[in-house]
Amino acid sequence: MNERFFDLTREKQDRFINAACKLFAENGYKKASTDDIVKEAGISKGLLFHYFGSKEGLYLYVYEYSTRYVRMEYDRSIPKNGMDFFELQRHMEKAKREIIRYYPYMTLFIQRAFRENDKELIDKLAENMDNYSALLSEVYSRADVSMFAPDVDPSAILKLCLFASDGILNDQFLSGNINPDAFLEESLRYISLLEKHMYG
């Protein structure tokens, strides 16, 4: 990419990033239109190619930026010490709220990236994807699961938490109204429900 992108104001950079996250999350890499992205961002198509060279260049930059931003927010918001499984999940959801507050489509974009099937693109994303997966594994390794009953599979409970969180955000996306505070409120409600039934 062209380093002069960083000469733009933060507001203009964020318009690029949010527009790309939204359209790539909604349509996937192949079907996302650069015309739609520049229209959403309120910039000229020439500038997109000037800064990123191609749609692929834009995608790669936005993915790398997104995963770095998520890492920064998790590092800032989630304690390094071990904690109860559900307490850790609450910290995760609060971190997601802050990400969504500034970049409403970033989490959805990262989710969609793992479902892309363009081999050339995936090959170029592989290292960043591995690093992101390692980040999540490290964060969840801090969870104390000792309070679960012996017949409870913590990985299955984690999947339920993730499905609920992702589902809430996807529902908001489809409704056209992503609300970070409403997202957190509903996510915490599901976590408390699971906690009640798992711990009694």
Secondary structure, DSSP 8 states (H G I E B T S, - for coil): --GGGGGS-HHHHHHHHHHHHHHHHHHHHHH--HHHHHHHHTS-HHHHHHHHSSHHHHHHHHHHHHHHHHHHHHHHHS-SS-EEHHHHHHHHHHHHHHHHHH-TTHHHHHHHHTT---HHHHHHHHHHHHHHHHHHHHHHTTEE-TTS-TT--HHHHHHHHHHHHHHHHHHHHHHT---HHHHHHHHHHHHHHHHHHHH-
